[in-house]
Amino acid sequence: MDSFKNYLFLWLFIIPTWTTAGADGFTPLGRFRQSSALVGNKLYFFGSSVIVQSRDNIILDVTLSTLNTSNPLWFLSNSSVPTNSAFASACVGGPYKNMIYLLEHLNTTNDVSNNIIVYALDTISGTWIIPIMSGTIPVSRQQFQAINDANGKIYMFGGFKGFMSPNSGGVLNDINILDTFSLTWIQGSNVSAPTSRADFSATLLKNGLILYLGGGDNINMAEIPIYDTYNNSWSKMIATGDSIDPRSGHTAVLSPDGHVIIYGGSKNNATLDQSQQIASLDTTLNPYKWSVKSMIGNNVPPPLVFHSATIVGNFMILAFGQKGVNNAFDSNDLNSQLYILDTRNYVWVTSTNTSTNSPNPQNPSVAQIQTVIVSNSNSLSTGVIVAIPIISNVLIAIAGFIGYWLFKKNERDDIVRIAGSKNTA
């Protein structure tokens, strides 16, 4: 009987432990200089300048009906990045828009490559590959922001050559285009290209124009370089409105109403004035117009640099980055919180479920097939992950019943049968 009590105690211990392991979410530590890409309602983050996080592939569920800053749904994928990733750029591509292409300057042995290396993650299977490219492969670079259009093309401009320092003189101003349908590199136009720069932001407008903002202490934010993806040509726009400080390491997103919203960044490694951290560029006007926005709301973020920003519906989502303290950024003071800006009124909120009229930002054709990758061989949707504790309990109960039956059977088999006993077969 003591053996059965021990057996029962073991299963009673396993059930809550297993249930808790399946129900609890993953909470990532702060990091900076990661790259990110949105596929369906899953926001993927890759790498970090913190070496122990440099191969991380973590995922945030950004479903608007459930996303909040107090209990975000994070997941850690076993599909680790093939190299120590930092200073890279991630973009979505492929015929089904379910591939993420990571443009890197490091090879799989973490040595600096002479040419850019492309790693591709299939978000359905959770597998990484190094696709074979045709065309002239661009020179290796870091600290740039590539951006993809709806036709499978990724536009890569500028950056530091190889693994160079800002004072090395190895800053680039060429533009190269990766066609993810044909896996071909194409040289873009360098005629009238802007000055060399790194740590800038790149934003694609709905009319096919890419706006490059910032990227240095001496770059005029009112003079905006523009690349036309339809005719592959450069131009520039002199914006009006409020004066915006030069900056680098900031982020920019395009809101549904045509405003490019920038946040954070640094100038000479000093924080920006708090009132100047959010700025909005109205691209529906000609010329474009800058306006500075006040920092208001229930969840106002600190000054950030080398963070990530993504637009989901009407909301800008900020994650990670170095925090500004005492007028300087500290690589040991890293942000691990989420911050959400409602771009309709420029108010910082704690949840995206603030209006029943908020449009659903998901692309149904992508969202229906999109999964959360938890291993190289398994892809589980968020709904399945939530159901894991329930399924686990059922399976454990069945296993417990079978174990109990086997235990009793063995107990009967061990009885010494005597003629005339009621236990005689």
C-alpha atoms as one frame of an Amber mdcrd trajectory, in Angstrom:
protein
   0.000   0.000   0.000   2.898   2.338   0.689   4.068   1.870  -2.906   0.691
   2.974  -4.200   0.705   6.064  -1.967   4.116   7.029  -3.300   2.915   6.484
  -6.863  -0.189   8.621  -6.295   1.851  11.378  -4.646   4.208  11.453  -7.617
   1.386  12.027 -10.086  -0.304  14.615  -7.874   3.019  16.501  -7.886   3.557
  16.183 -11.640   0.097  17.429 -12.632   0.300  20.977 -11.151   3.971  21.275
 -12.075   3.309  20.364 -15.706   0.233  22.601 -15.800   2.213  25.575 -14.491
   5.026  25.024 -16.978   2.559  25.011 -19.853   0.572  28.017 -18.674   3.319
  30.427 -17.693   4.642  32.809 -20.327   8.244  33.616 -21.119   9.511  37.021
 -20.016  12.594  38.261 -21.897  15.297  40.354 -20.293  16.199  43.794 -21.588
  18.352  44.003 -24.700  19.423  46.446 -27.421  20.399  46.508 -31.078  18.096
  43.573 -31.789  16.256  43.356 -35.114  12.545  42.680 -35.524   9.903  41.751
 -38.104   6.119  41.332 -38.033   4.422  38.305 -39.626   0.671  38.062 -39.116
   0.046  38.768 -35.442   3.479  37.569 -34.322   6.322  40.031 -33.774   9.738
  38.360 -34.028  12.903  39.696 -32.368  16.385  38.465 -33.232  19.657  38.761
 -31.335  21.089  41.470 -29.121  24.329  43.257 -28.349  24.262  41.359 -25.040
  26.350  38.339 -25.990  24.294  35.755 -24.073  21.187  36.946 -25.971  22.860
  37.266 -29.375  21.253  34.124 -30.840  17.839  34.647 -29.261  14.692  34.338
 -31.332  11.788  35.569 -29.221   8.200  36.188 -30.264   5.493  38.548 -29.029
   1.811  37.955 -29.739   0.456  41.348 -30.846  -3.208  40.402 -31.284  -4.954
  43.698 -30.559  -7.806  42.178 -28.557  -5.353  40.833 -25.955  -2.127  42.868
 -26.151  -1.308  44.802 -22.982   1.785  46.043 -21.193   1.191  44.262 -17.871
   0.916  40.690 -19.171   2.197  40.437 -22.751   2.342  36.994 -24.379   6.025
  36.265 -25.009   7.448  33.027 -26.366  11.007  31.768 -26.669  11.751  29.864
 -29.854  14.260  27.049 -30.115  14.930  28.242 -33.678  18.018  30.154 -32.594
  19.667  32.602 -34.976  22.549  30.870 -36.828  25.054  33.553 -35.783  25.616
  36.045 -32.962  23.206  38.596 -34.319  23.369  42.307 -33.522  23.455  45.441
 -35.685  21.523  43.486 -38.360  18.196  44.108 -40.083  15.205  41.780 -40.520
  12.565  42.024 -43.262   9.602  39.950 -44.429   9.572  38.442 -47.916   8.889
  35.388 -50.007   5.840  34.557 -52.157   3.644  33.890 -49.104   5.119  36.610
 -46.857   5.952  34.003 -44.223   9.748  34.196 -44.573  11.935  36.525 -42.528
  15.244  37.509 -44.114  17.989  38.541 -41.693  20.698  40.650 -43.351  23.910
  40.058 -41.426  27.618  40.922 -41.493  28.654  37.802 -39.508  28.957  34.241
 -40.765  28.025  31.136 -38.768  31.439  31.121 -37.039  30.843  34.764 -35.998
  33.577  36.116 -38.243  33.001  39.294 -40.234  32.094  38.417 -43.793  33.376
  40.310 -46.821  29.869  40.340 -48.247  26.429  40.559 -46.710  25.028  37.208
 -45.573  21.301  36.488 -45.721  19.752  34.044 -43.258  16.117  33.099 -43.906
  13.640  31.868 -41.283  10.576  29.926 -42.397   8.083  31.006 -39.729   5.848
  28.020 -40.448   8.422  25.246 -40.001  10.758  27.204 -37.729  13.824  26.323
 -39.795  16.717  28.571 -40.825  18.441  28.347 -44.194  21.119  30.304 -46.028
  19.555  30.832 -49.466  21.808  30.872 -52.503  21.671  34.295 -54.146  22.402
  35.367 -57.677  23.575  38.798 -58.791  26.309  40.901 -57.206  26.232  40.386
 -53.445  26.712  43.727 -51.635  29.637  44.442 -49.339  29.154  43.475 -45.697
  27.729  46.158 -43.410  26.025  46.790 -40.076  23.859  49.416 -38.322  21.458
  50.000 -41.193  17.714  49.538 -41.529  16.487  47.569 -44.513  12.837  47.679
 -45.472  10.580  45.481 -47.605   7.738  46.339 -49.956   4.627  44.293 -50.761
   6.232  42.770 -53.865   8.924  40.761 -52.144  11.744  43.292 -52.546  14.032
  44.345 -49.678  15.842  47.707 -49.924  19.164  47.977 -48.097  20.868  51.373
 -47.824  23.942  52.696 -46.006  25.453  51.384 -42.783  29.012  50.888 -41.498
  31.165  48.704 -43.717  31.960  45.336 -42.141  32.414  45.790 -38.405  33.744
  49.316 -38.451  33.518  52.058 -35.853  31.768  55.361 -36.571  35.158  57.103
 -36.836  36.700  54.636 -39.274  35.395  56.351 -42.397  33.753  53.146 -43.575
  30.232  54.551 -43.826  28.244  53.638 -46.957  25.565  55.356 -49.035  24.803
  52.755 -51.702  21.401  51.078 -52.098  20.950  47.425 -52.978  17.731  45.518
 -53.607  17.092  41.881 -52.719  14.312  40.242 -54.715  13.088  37.496 -52.369
  10.956  35.903 -55.105  13.903  35.211 -57.394  16.623  35.392 -54.678  18.527
  37.937 -56.728  20.553  40.977 -55.654  19.985  44.098 -57.788  22.025  47.277
 -57.667  19.823  50.303 -56.998  20.475  53.791 -58.279  23.244  55.840 -56.673
  22.510  58.956 -58.734  21.832  61.858 -56.350  22.129  59.492 -53.378  22.235
  61.148 -49.936  25.337  61.387 -47.781  26.697  58.273 -46.086  24.967  57.410
 -42.821  24.167  54.687 -40.294  21.708  54.150 -37.431  19.000  55.959 -39.420
  15.354  54.952 -39.894  13.718  53.856 -43.150   9.963  54.113 -43.693   8.031
  52.960 -46.760   4.999  55.068 -47.669   1.936  53.655 -49.398   2.958  55.397
 -52.649   6.211  53.416 -52.859   8.532  56.131 -51.486  11.108  55.281 -48.816
  11.958  58.102 -46.398  15.366  58.021 -44.694  15.421  60.035 -41.476  18.401
  60.921 -39.292  21.529  58.847 -38.945  24.022  61.360 -37.590  24.568  64.392
 -35.397  24.956  66.743 -38.366  22.062  65.508 -40.520  19.262  68.024 -41.004
  15.961  66.314 -40.135  14.071  68.776 -42.334  16.005  67.646 -45.435  14.573
  64.192 -46.141  16.175  61.807 -48.691  13.554  59.837 -50.636  14.005  56.693
 -52.725  11.267  55.952 -55.276  10.877  52.171 -55.476   8.814  52.395 -58.672
  11.392  54.169 -60.831  14.521  53.543 -58.702  15.516  57.174 -58.296  16.543
  59.530 -55.485  15.018  62.877 -54.594  14.622  64.939 -51.431  11.932  66.886
 -49.640  12.428  69.957 -47.448   9.875  69.549 -44.681   8.201  72.452 -42.885
   6.858  72.755 -39.352   8.596  72.251 -36.018  12.354  71.966 -35.716  13.448
  68.386 -35.010  16.840  67.660 -33.437  19.305  65.472 -35.368  19.461  61.943
 -34.023  20.515  58.357 -34.600  19.457  55.044 -33.099  15.799  56.139 -33.177
  12.773  54.366 -34.659  10.086  55.364 -37.171   6.742  53.848 -38.143   3.985
  54.799 -40.588   0.560  55.285 -39.018  -2.620  54.402 -40.963  -3.363  58.100
 -41.502  -0.056  58.763 -43.294   2.107  60.140 -40.477   5.676  58.952 -39.935
   6.141  58.828 -36.160   9.675  58.830 -34.765  10.722  58.134 -31.227  13.903
  58.373 -29.173  17.452  58.248 -30.440  20.544  60.103 -29.339  22.790  62.980
 -30.295  26.433  62.797 -29.209  25.369  59.995 -26.859  23.141  62.412 -24.916
  19.424  61.979 -24.426  16.980  64.142 -26.296  14.773  66.600 -24.490  11.710
  64.756 -23.183   9.286  66.986 -25.114  11.167  66.254 -28.346  11.124  62.471
 -28.209   7.962  62.009 -30.261   7.702  63.768 -33.572   5.213  63.245 -36.377
   5.834  63.888 -40.072   2.620  64.472 -42.012   3.256  62.954 -45.462  -0.239
  63.780 -46.713   0.920  67.392 -47.150   3.241  68.788 -49.812   5.756  69.608
 -48.519   5.754  67.247 -45.568   5.299  68.861 -42.162   6.951  68.050 -38.814
   5.133  68.470 -35.498   6.376  67.752 -31.964   3.995  65.827 -29.710   3.647
  65.972 -25.932   4.417  62.898 -23.823   1.075  62.071 -22.200  -0.700  58.935
 -21.018  -0.623  56.215 -18.373   2.508  54.428 -19.577   5.014  57.016 -20.787
   8.336  55.405 -21.785  11.784  56.616 -20.767  14.232  57.983 -23.335  15.319
  55.029 -25.494  17.941  54.322 -28.127  18.595  51.204 -30.247  15.096  49.930
 -29.459  12.397  48.484 -31.745   9.133  50.044 -32.920   6.343  48.383 -34.883
   2.971  49.626 -36.101   0.035  47.268 -35.503  -3.291  48.764 -36.505  -3.415
  52.228 -34.943  -0.809  51.414 -32.313   2.954  51.881 -32.194   4.610  49.235
 -30.012   8.011  49.982 -28.464  10.239  47.243 -27.088  13.727  46.928 -25.612
  16.598  49.422 -26.101  18.991  51.315 -23.838  17.397  53.692 -21.366  18.535
  57.271 -20.969  19.611  58.202 -17.441  21.335  61.408 -16.312  21.565  62.684
 -19.882  23.378  59.578 -21.148  22.550  56.074 -22.358  23.899  53.109 -20.423
  24.405  49.687 -22.029  23.822  48.176 -18.572  20.452  49.883 -18.120  18.247
  48.059 -20.611  14.516  48.258 -21.168  12.453  45.091 -20.759   9.013  46.759
 -20.761   6.512  47.298 -23.567   5.157  50.747 -24.379   2.135  51.371 -26.588
   1.237  54.627 -28.325  -2.249  55.202 -29.739  -1.356  57.061 -32.940  -4.869
  58.484 -33.295  -4.383  60.846 -30.361  -0.671  60.375 -29.416  -1.523  59.028
 -25.967   0.526  56.281 -24.311  -1.785  53.442 -23.246  -1.479  50.144 -21.386
  -3.670  48.084 -23.715  -4.590  47.998 -27.402  -8.102  46.869 -26.570  -9.231
  50.452 -25.998 -11.861  50.830 -28.710 -14.409  48.511 -30.257 -13.946  50.445
 -33.489 -10.239  49.649 -33.790  -9.618  48.019 -37.174  -8.152  44.528 -37.240
  -4.614  44.936 -38.592  -4.057  41.307 -39.423  -3.832  40.010 -42.953  -6.204
  37.013 -42.816  -4.251  35.037 -45.387  -1.167  35.335 -43.193  -2.784  35.228
 -39.761  -4.621  31.999 -40.527  -1.386  30.156 -41.219   0.875  32.032 -38.814
   2.159  30.022 -35.856   4.299  30.527 -32.784   7.531  28.604 -33.234   8.595
  26.784 -30.098  11.011  24.289 -31.644  12.629  23.406 -34.941  10.075  20.686
 -35.600   6.913  21.965 -33.933   4.755  25.012 -34.674   2.062  25.772 -32.132
  -0.498  28.514 -32.440  -1.204  30.730 -29.478  -4.534  28.975 -28.980  -2.842
  25.597 -28.861  -0.279  26.873 -26.360  -3.080  28.104 -24.106  -4.723  24.663
 -24.410  -1.553  22.778 -23.462  -2.344  22.673 -19.710  -5.812  21.208 -20.386
  -4.518  18.594 -22.812  -1.638  17.803 -20.465  -4.020  17.152 -17.583  -6.115
  14.765 -19.685  -3.035  12.850 -20.846  -1.630  12.719 -17.320  -4.944  11.456
 -15.956  -4.990   8.678 -18.562  -1.374   7.807 -17.792  -2.178   7.778 -14.081
  -5.130   5.427 -14.602  -3.033   3.064 -16.708  -0.256   3.192 -14.129  -2.706
   2.427 -11.335  -4.209  -0.511 -13.270  -0.746  -1.940 -13.947   0.150  -1.485
 -10.283  -2.941  -3.407  -9.111  -2.371  -6.102 -11.733   1.194  -6.612 -10.527
  -0.069  -6.672  -6.942  -2.503  -9.513  -7.800   0.184 -11.411  -9.681   2.440
 -11.313  -6.602  -0.140 -13.054  -4.347   0.715 -16.674  -3.415  -2.420 -18.615
  -4.312  -3.469 -21.481  -1.959  -6.032 -24.089  -2.872  -9.414 -23.142  -1.516
  -8.605 -19.436  -1.364 -11.062 -16.961  -2.876  -8.113 -15.613  -4.887  -7.654
 -18.897  -6.686  -7.934 -18.378 -10.452
